[in-house]
Structure formats: structure tokens, C-alpha cells
Amino acid sequence: LNTNMSIEEMESRVQESLDEYTSGMAQFRIKEISEKEVRMFFVRDFDYDPDKPIIYDSDMALITGVGIGDFYTDITSFIRFYKFQLFEEIGQTVEHIGLRCYSDRILMQIIF
């Protein structure tokens, strides 16, 4: 969140990266942003059962940018992994991450 970029610039940068990885099959949008919180979503077409508390490799790769193949995990474990990744890569500590996967989108909330 420590940036001078506009929401449009942030969305554009993330979208460029997603387009390379997904050939334009996923879209990224910021729903809300403040000093302490960001709410974002990824739109994609994936056969997903929202009643299962798991996250698949394709969704993990969309969120992290890390190519994790043939893998799934429970959402709680993924959130711990993502918090660790944010801390290791940019020194960012996170108070809370909320994540919900639907068949057509991923909703994500990060509170710093």
C-alpha cells in the first residue's frame, strides 16, 4: 500500500502479469483500498465447489504469482503461506487475510 500509483495503475500492472501467465483468461480488480486495508478480486472461470475449504493451485498461482502445480491445500494453510511470503519478500506484516473462492472469482481482503 506504500505507493503513489493510482488504483488504475495498480490494476494495470497486475493485469499485465496475469495476462502473461493466463493468456488473458483472468482479470484483476481492486474493490476498495485504504491506508490499512485492500479488498480485491480475481475473475476467472474455474469449476470450484465453494463449500470445500480448499484452494487449488491455479488460484494460488493467480494470487501469489508463484507457479504451484498439481497441488491444493486448505485455505487456512494458504493464508499462512501468503502472510509468510509477504513478510519474506517485502517485509510486510499482515493483521488479517480473508479469502473466499467462488466458481467465477476469488475475493480477497488484506488488513495491515
N, C-alpha and C positions, 0 to 999 in steps of 0.2 A: 504494500500500500504506500510505500515511500517512493512516490513517483510524481512527476509533473505531467505525465501523459493523461490525456482525456480518456473517458470510457471508450470512445470510438477507436482511439489509437491502441488501447489495450486489447480490445476485441479483435482488431485487425491483426495485431502481432500474433495472438494466439491462433486466430483463424488461419493465418499463413502456415503456421507449423502443422495444424490439423490437416490442412489441405494436402501437404506433402505426405503425411502419414496415412491419411484415409482416402486420398484421391477425391476430396470434396464430399465425402459421404457423411460427415459430421459437422455440426455448427456449434459455435460457442457464443454465449451472450452473458453479459453482466446484468443481473436483475436489479441489484441495489449495492451501493458502496458508501462507506462512511470511514471515519478515522479508525474505527475498531472492528469493522465487520465488512465482509463482502459476501454477497449471495450471487451465485452464478448457475448457469445450466448449460448442459451439452445436449444437443438434439441429435439423435441417431435412431436408426431402425434396427432393433435387435429383439429377438424372441426371448423375453425375460419374464420370469414369474416374480412379481413384486412381493409375494407373500413369503418367499425364501430370503432369509437374512444373509445372502451371499452376494459377492461382486465378482464378475468374470474378468478374465484377462483383457479383453477388448476395452472394457470400461476403465479398468485400472490404467491401461496404456493411454487412454484419452485424457485422464486426469493428471497423470504423473509425467507423461512423455517418455516413460521407460517402456521398452518393448518387452513385456512379460508375456510369454507364450504358453499355451496349454495349461492354464492354471486358474484356479478360483479360490477364494477364501471368504471367511465370514467378514461382514462389514466392519465389525469392531477391530479385527486384526488389521484390516486395510487402513483404517483411520490411524491406528498406532504407527504403522509403517509410513504413512503420509506425513504425520507430525514429525517423525524422525527425519524423513527426507527434507522437509522444510528447514529443520534445525541444522542439519549437516551441510546443506547446500548454501543457505543464505543466513544462517544464524537466527532464523525467525522462530520465536516461541509462539505457541498457539494455545489459547484457553479452551476452545471447543471447535469441533468439526462435526457438522451434521451432514448426512449423506442419505439420499433416497433414490433408488433406481426404479424406473418405470420402463415399459416396453418401448417408449419412444424418446425418453430423455433421462438425464441424470440431474438431480437438483443437489446443490452443494452449498453449505453455509460454513464460513470460517470466521470465528471470533478471535481476535488477537488480544 
